[in-house]
Amino acid sequence: MTNVWIALGLTIFAGMATGIGSGIAFFAKRTNQRFLSVSTGFSAGVMIYVSFVEILIKGQEELTAAYGGRWGAWANVGSFFAGIAIIGLIDSLIPEAGNPHEPHTKEARAALQEEPDSQSALGAAAVDQSHGGTEEGEAVNHEELMRMGLFSALAIAIHNFPEGLATFLSALQDPTVGAAIAVAVALHNVPEGISVSVPIFFATGNRGKAFLYSTLSGLSEPVGAIIAYLALRLLVGGQGGVMPPQVTGLLFAAVAGIMVYISLDELLPTSRAYGKGHDSLFGLLAGMAVMAVSLLLMR
């Protein structure tokens, strides 16, 4: 039972990092884009490395024990790509404008460099598209910015469901590995929190409301993990609610696929968008190196 509480705590920590991103957007004089680049690249490195070296192998071990070497390997690979298909399907169902996996526009990136209380590049771009900066035009722009922020919050909340399950299950099996994944997920939730809070703040002028929506989008991570875990225990849990090893193996392989997809489709493109030169590569390699060393030290 102790591991369940540890896993839940780590998942809450990872999900609430969207609030940290919101705080950076409001209280830092300038958001350091190169830091965002390196940190999201670092997160991708951690998630890719631990997916292939640790989680996928754990899935292989469980499934091989349940189905034998040949069919266990097939089940492991099939579950890995099933996880990719699941997160890819979620991606396809979300409108492009609100999808955190879509490339960030120049205006959205420039907005992160502005003073929080000044007219941002995002706001300036909106005004330029309005009716000559009239009150009516500004109202329309505020509605568009609000819609953008709410779409981003909804999209991130949906995406955080499988991320929460990945963090929770990993921590449940091995709290040390789960802690590393929680840190990686938290790092990539920081820019997501910014992407929700900035347009809502410029639309309403209300820091509290923007922070609230940003935080709620991250809260879906532990909520999703709890719902999925309880459903799995109810549907496939054995005596005492313990999940059979083949179910655990299938979940681990699927989680590995979800994490690899998120890393390649969201984290690395975001890292390159915000960085210069080889910032994203340095972050990626640093994340892999830190994860590799930490796994070695745990042996």
N, C-alpha and C positions, 0 to 999 in steps of 0.2 A: 504493500500500500504506500510505503514511503516513496518508492520510485514514481508512482502515479502523481503524487504531489510535487515532486521535483520536476517531472516532465511538464506538468501544468504550469508551474512557476516559470520555467524556461520559455514555454510557448507564450505566456502573457508578456514576458520581457521582450520577446522578439516582436510581437504584435504591437506593443505600445511604443515601439521606436518611431512609428509614424508621428507621434506627438513630439519627439525630439526634432524631427525634420521641420515640424510646424514652428517650434521654438527658434530654430536656426533662422528660418525665413523671417521671423519677426524681430528678433533681438540681436542678431549679428549685424554689424554694419554692412558687411558684404559677405555673400555666400561664396566660399572658396570652391570654384568649379573644379580645380585640379584635385582638391581633396576628395570631392565627390567622385571624380574619375577613378582615382586610385582606390578609394574605399569600395566602390561597386565592382571594380576589377578584382580586388582582394576577395570580396564576397563570392564572386564567380569562381575564383581559384579554389577556395575552400569547398564550395558545394560540388564542383566537378570532381575534385580529387577524392573527397570522402564518398561520393556516389559510386565511383568505379572501384576504389581500393577497399572500401569498408562495407557500405550498405549493400551493394550488388553481390558482394561475396557472401555476406550474411544470408541474403536471400537464396543464393546458390546452395549454401550448406543446409539450410532448412528444407529446401525442396528436394535436394538429392537424398536426404535422409528419409523423406516421405515417399518419393517416387522412383528412386534409383538414379544412377548417374546420367543415363541417356535422357529420360523424360524429365528429370529434374532440371537439366540444363535447358531443355526446350521451354519448360514452364517459366524458368527464370527470365530467359530472353523475351518470351511472349509477354510477360508481365511488365518488363521494362518498357517495351514499345507501347503497351496498353496505357501505361502511365503518361507517356508522351502524347498519345492520342487523346486522352482525357483532358489534359491541360490545353492541348491544341484546339479541341472542340469548344472549351470555355472561351478561348481566345476569339474563335470565329463568331461566337454569338454576341460579343460585345461590340458596340459601335466604335468605329475607328477613332472618333474624336475623344472618347473617354477611355480608350484602351491604354493601360500603362506600358504595354509591350510595343506600341507604335513609336516610331522615332520622334524625339522631341523637336519641336519647331525652333527656329532661331529666336523668335520672339519669346517663347517660353523659357529658353535658356538664358536669354538676356535679362529677363525679369528677375532672375535670381541674383543678378549682380547689382541691382538697384537698392537704394536706401528704402527700408520698409515704409517710411512715411512720405516718400516722394513719389512722383509720377513714374511708374515703371515702364520699361520697354513694352511689356505686355499691355499696360493701360494705354500707353501712347499709340500703340498699333491699333487698339480698339477705337480710340478717339479719331484717328486718321480715317477710319472706315465709316465714321458716323456722319451725320448731316452737319458738317462744318463745326462740330464741337458744341452744338446747341444742347439745351437741357434735355430735349426729347431724345437726341442722339445718344447722350450720355446714359440715359435711362435704359435705352436699348442695349448699349454696351454692357451695362451692369448686369442686365438679364443674361446676356450671352456669357459673361464671365462666371456668373453664378451657376448657370447650366453646365459650363465646362468643369467647374469644381465639383459639382454634385455627381456628374457622370464619372469623373475620376474617382471620387470616393466610392461609388457603387462598384465600378470596375475593379478597384483594388480590393474591396471587401470580398468580391467573388473569387478573385485570384488568391486571396489569403486563406481560403478554406483548405485547399490541398497543401499549401505551405505550412499551415498550422498542424495538419495531420502528419506531415513529414517530420516536423520538429518534435512533435509529441511522441510519435512511435520510436524515433531514434533515441530520444532521451529515456523512454520507457525501457528499451533494450539495454542501453549503455549511457548513463547520465553524462559521462565525459564526452563522448561523441555528440550527444545531444546538445551539450553546452557549446561546442564548437559550431554546430549547425545553427543554434539559436543566435549566436553572435553574427554569423554570416547573414542570416535572414534579417536580423536587426539592422545591419549596415545597409542592406539594400532597401529596407523600409524607410530609411531616413529621406532619400530623395523622393520617394513616393508620398511621404507626408508633406513635403514641400509642394509637390505638384497638386495636391488637394487644397492646401491652405492658401497659397498665393492668390489664385483667381477668386476664391471666396472672399478673402480679405479685401481685395481691390473692388469687388462688387458691392460689399456691404460696409466696409470700413470698420468692421467689428472683429477684433482679434479673437475674442472669446468664442464667437460662433465658428470662425475658421478653424480654431484649435479643436473645438468639439467635433466637427465633422471629420477632421483629420484623424483624431484619436479613435472615433467610432469605426472608421474604415479599418484600423488595425485591430480593433477588438474582435472582429470577425475571425481572427486567427485562432485564439483560444476557444471561442464559441464553436467554430467549425471542428476543432480537434475533439472537444468534449462530445459533441453530437455524433461524430463519426465513430469515436471509440465506444460510446455506449451502444450505438446501433450494432457495431460489430460484435460486442460482447453478447448482446441479446440474440442476434441471429446465428452466429457461428461459435459462440463461446461454449467451451466444454464445462465440465464440473467446476464450480466455483468461478465461472466466468473466464477461465483461462482459455486463450485462443489456441487452436491446434497449430502445430509447427508449420503445416503446409499453408495455412492462412497467413501466418506471420511472414513466411517466405515470399508469398505472392505480394503482400503489402510492401515489403522491403524493396522488392524489385520495381514495383510500380512507383514507389517514392523516389527511387534513384532516377527513374525516367522523368518524373515531374521536375526534379531539381536540375537535371541536365538541361531540360527544355528551357526552364526559367533562366538559367545561366546564359545559354547561347542566344535565346530570343530576346531577353530583356536586359540582363546585367551588362553583357559585353557591348552591345550597341549603345546603351546609355553611357557606359564608361568612355567609349570612344567619342561620343557626342560632346561630353563635357571636358575631355582632356586635351592635352597637346602632346605631340610626338608619341613616345612609347609609354605614356602614363598608364594606359589600361593594361599593357603587357606587363609592366613592372608590378602593378597591383595583382594581376592574375598569378604571376610566378611567386610573388610573396605569399599570397594566400595558399597556394599549393605547398610551398616550403614550410610554412607555419603548421599546416595541417599534417604534413608528413612527419615533421619532427615531433609534434604532440602525440601522434599515434605510436611512434617509436618509443617515446618516453613512457607511454602507458603499458608497454609490453613487459 
